[in-house]
Amino acid sequence: MNRFLKRLLKFFAYVAGGIVILLAIAVGLFRLFLPRLPEYQEDIKSWTSAAIGLSVEFSGMDARWGLSGPELEFYDAELVSPDTNSRIVAAEQVSVGVGLMRLLVDRKAIVDRVVVRDTSIEVRQLDNGEWWVQGSPFDKLMPARSGETTGTGLGRIEIIGEDVEIQFLQPGDERPRTFLISEITVDRDDVRMAIDADVDLPEDLGRNLRVAATQMLAGPAEERSWDVSVQINDVSLAGVAAMQPSEAVRFEAGGGDLDLSLAYANKRVQSATVDLDIEDIAIAGLADLALSGRLEFLNDADGWLVAANDFRATTPTGEWPLSSLRLETSTDAAGKVVMLNARASYLNFAHIAVAEPWLTAEQRSLLAEYDPS
């Protein structure tokens, strides 16, 4: 047994020594290459553009050996879409990292990390509801990387944005709202794409939010789903309502914290869960409302479900104590409701009046006529 362990340790020692030698050679060659960078600037532009799928322009460059391997630093850099010829990013600094193991083992320079620092991006919503980023339709912003449409492996790539300013414009806006992203990470491989972002909100919307989204890349693009979670601190209902010009009912005050998780597929929300704690709500003449608890929604081919757990409310008609509610339906192939199941640990019909701002004129007439209690 001891003899076997000695052989095993000796084997690992040789492997470790070989790796150290390879790294030393790689670092040495890299240092020898540094003084000649200016001679290969145009070649590096072409190689980098082909590697990330965007045309790269810059005023100066440098190279260094980072923690994960060799990196190229581009200053006053621009990333331009070759499809639309529009500028996607103009940043003070863009770093491109080369995969160390692919470089040593396969002898290929494969970009596996891109870092963009200090940039501003315009996001605009058009009158027809379309979204444009940097003056181009969102779905045409990024070109397909080699192998994306053929299904061959792309390898892993990580895109990081630091100190990114989002200028957000909606129809009718004279000035944009500014969202400051301290850091956003897009991590993609052959299996999934994951996005994480920390965002400082404009003062009229709240304090900050954190977004995490994951999409599995199996199957056609139109059939893929997103799992999204959003945490918002000190959200302002009045500010959010102002961003929904088509809504007839607007919140005049109110704020608190929201934790939202949802699954989105086939251009609709299939399920959602929100934990909320909102106070000092004012809307359409009603004031001093408060809501807390967990709300759940599920919608599939067999029906839909709306539920509330640990729900508590303060209304002009009194307190709604801690309770649970559930409304579930089954539908047929045509979408018609064939079964309805409703359950509640507490129910007070007098509180229906709180929903009056969202009711139609006919529904309000019925509410006044029946005056439920």
N, C-alpha and C positions, 0 to 999 in steps of 0.2 A: 504493500500500500504506500509506504514511504517512497519507494522507488518510482511509483507512478506519479505521485505528487511532485517529486523533483523534476521529472520529465515535463509535467504540465507547466510548472513554474518556469522552467527553462524555455518552453515554447512561447509562453506569453512574454517573457523577457526579450526574446528575439523579435517578436511582433512589435513590441513597444519600441525597441531600438530601431527597427526598420521605419516605423512611423516618424520617429524623431529625425532620422536621417532625411527622409523625404521632405519633412517640413523645413529642415535646415536648407536643403537644396532649393525648395520653392521660395523661401524667404530671400535666399541669396540671389536667385535669378530675378526676383521681383525688385530688389534694391538696385541691381544692375540695370534694370529696365527703366527705373524712375527718371534718370537724367535724359532719356531719349523720348519721353512722353510727347513733347511738342512736335517731333518729327512724324508721329503717328496720329495726330489729332483728328485728321479727316477720316482715317481708317477706324478710329475708335468711335467717331460719330456714326459711321455706317454700321459697325458691329452692334453698338448699343441700340440703335434704332431698330435693327432687325430682331434683336433679342427681346425687346419689350413691346414691339409692335407700334411704336410711336416715333415720329421724327424728332431727333434731339438736336437742339441748338444751344450753344453756350459761349460765353466770352472768355472763360478761363477754366482750367482744370488742374487737378492734382490727384495723387494716388497715395494710399496708405494701407498698412496691414492692420485690419481691425480684429476684434475678438473672434469673428466668424470667418475670417479669411481676407483676401484682397478686396479693396474697395476703391472705386473711382469717385472723385468729388468734382461736380460740375457747378460753376458759379454763374449767376445771372442766367439761369437755364430756362429754356422753353421746351415743352413737350407738345408737339403738333400732331393732330390726327391726319394720317395720309389719305383717309377717305373723304373728309370734308374740308381739309386744309385749314381747319380752325384751331386756334391755340387752346389747348385744354388746361395747361398749367404754365404759369410764369412765376418762378420761385427764385429766391436769393441763392438757394443751395439745393442740389439734388445729388443724393448718394446712390450709387449702384454697386451692389455686392455680388461677388462671384462665388458660386458654390465650391467650397474647398475640396470636398471629397470627389466631386465630379471632375475637378481640375486635376487632382492627383491620380485618380483611378482611370477615368475615361479620357484624360487629356483634352477635355473640352471646357471652354469658358462659358458656363451657363449662368445667366442672371437669376439669382434666387431671392434678392432683396432690393427694394427701391425705397429710399427715404426722401420725402419732399418736405422742405422746411420754409416757413415764412412765405405763404402765398395767399392769394385771394381768388375765390371762385364765385361766379354769379349763377344763381339758380332762379329761373323765372317760370311762373305759371302763366300760360296764355289764356285768352278769353275762351277758347274751346276746351280748356281743361288740360291740354298737353303740357308736359314739363320739358323745358330746355335748360341745358347746362352749358355755360360758356358759349351761348349763341347757337347751339346745335341740339337737335332732338336727343333725348337721353338714351334711347335705344340704339342710336348711331354714334354715340360718343366714342366708345372703345372698339377698335377693330378686333376681329377674331385673331387670336394667336395661332401660330402654325400648329396644326393637329387638332384644333378645337372642333372643327366641323367633321373631321374624319374619325374622331374617337381615339386617336393614338395618345399615349401618355405625354403630358405637358411637363410633369415634374412640379415641384412645389415652388411657389413664389409668394413673397410677403411684401405688401405695399404699405408703407407707414407715412402718415401725414402728421406733422408737428406744427403747432401754431398756425392753423389754417383758418382763414376768415371767410365765412359764407355770407354773401350778399343776396338776400332773399327778396324777391319781388313778386307781387300778385297784381292782377288787373286793377288799375286805378291807383296803385301806389305811386306817390311822387318821389318817395325816398325809400331805399331798401331797409329791411331789418337786418341787423348784423348778428350772426351766430359765431361765436369763437370756439373752435375745436382745438382743445389743448393737445389731444392725440387721437388719431383714428388708425386702426390697423385692419387691413384686408389680407386674410391668409387663405390662399387657394392651392389645392392640389388636384389630383385626378379624381378624388372622391367627394370633396365638399369645399364650400366656400364659407368662411366665417368673417364677420365684420364686428368690430368693437369700437365704440367711440364715446368720448367724454366731451360734453358740449356745455358751454356757458351761454345761458339764454339772454335775450334782450330783457331789459328791466320790466317791460310791460307784459312779459309772458311768464316770468318766474326766475328761479335761481340757476339751476342746472339740471341736466338730464344725462342719463347713461343709456346707451343703446347697444344691444347685442343681437345679432341676427345670424342664422345658419341656414344654408341651403345645401342639400345633397344633390350631386350633379349627375346621378344616374337617370337615364331616360331622356326623352326630348325636352328641350328647354321650356316649351309651353306647358308641360305637365309637372314641372318641378314645384315644390312648395317651400315656403319660408317659415322658419320658427323664429319669432321675434319677441324680445323682452325689452321693456322700456321702464326706467325708473325716473320719475320727475319729482323734484323737490320744490316746494313753495310755488306750485303752479298758480297762475292768475286766470280765473275763469273769464273775467272781462276781456283780458288780452287775447285769449284763445278764441272767444266768441267774435272778436273784431276781425279775426282772420277768416271767418265764415260769412261772407257778405250775403250769401243766398239764404241763410237761416232767418226765419221770421222772428224767432224768439232768441233774445240775447241775454246772457248773464250780465248783470250790472256790477256784481261784486262776488267775492268768495275766493278761497284759496286753501291749499293744503298739499298733501303728498299723494302720489299715484304710483302703483306698481302694476304694469300691464304686461300680460303674456298673450300672444296670439299665434295662430297658424293660418297662413294665407296661401291659397292655391286656386287655380282656375279663375283668377280675377275676383275672388271674393274671400271674406274672412270665414273660415270653417269652424274655428273655435276661439274663444277668448276668455281670459280671466283677469279681473282687475281688483286689487286691494286698494281701497280708498279711505281717506280721512280728510273730509272737506268741511270747512266751517265758514260762518258769516256769509252765506249765500244770499244774494238778492237778485230777484228776477220778476219782471212784470208786476210790480207793486207788492210782491212778497219779499220779506226780509227775515234775517236771523234764522235762516235754515241751516241745518247741518246734517251730513250723511257720513256713515262709516260702515265698514264691513267688506265682504267679498262678494262680487257679482260674477256669474259665470254664464257663458253663452256657447251653445253647440248647434251647428247646422250641417246636416248631411242629407243624403238622398232619401232617408226614411222619416225625416221630420226635424224638429228643432226643440231646443231646451233653453229656458231662461231660469236661473236660480239665484237666490241670495242667501248667504250664510253669515251668521254673526252680524246681522244687519241691525242698525240702530239709526234713528232719525229724530231730529227736532224740527217741528213744523208749527205754524200759527195755530193749528187746531190741537196741539198737544204733543206729548212725547210718544214715539214709537219704540217700545222696549226691544231688547235684544231678542231676535227671532230669526227664523228661517222660512223661506218661501220657495216654491218650485212650480213652474208652469211648463208642461211637456206636451208635445203633439206628435202624432203619427200622420204621415201624408201618403197618398197613393201616387201612382206614376205620373199623374197630371198635376201633382202638387196640391191637391185638395186635402184639407184636414179631415181625417176619418176618425181620429181619437184625440180626446183632450183630457189631460190629467192635471189637476191643480191641487196643491197642498200648501198649507201655511200654519205655522205654530201660533201666529197672532195675525189678526186681520181687523182693521177698523175702516169701514167704508167712508167715514167722514174725511179721511186723508186723501180721498180721490181728488178733492178740490185743489190740491197742490199741483196736480197735473194739468190744470185748466189752461195755462198758457200754450200748451202743445195741442190742445183739442181744436177741432174745426168748429165753425159756428153752429152746425147741426148738433154736434156732440155736446157743446156747451149748453144748448137749449135743453137737451135731454137731461143733462146733469142738474140744471136748475129745476126742471119739472119733477124729477124723482127725488131730488134732495136726499141722497142716501145717508144713513147714519147707522 
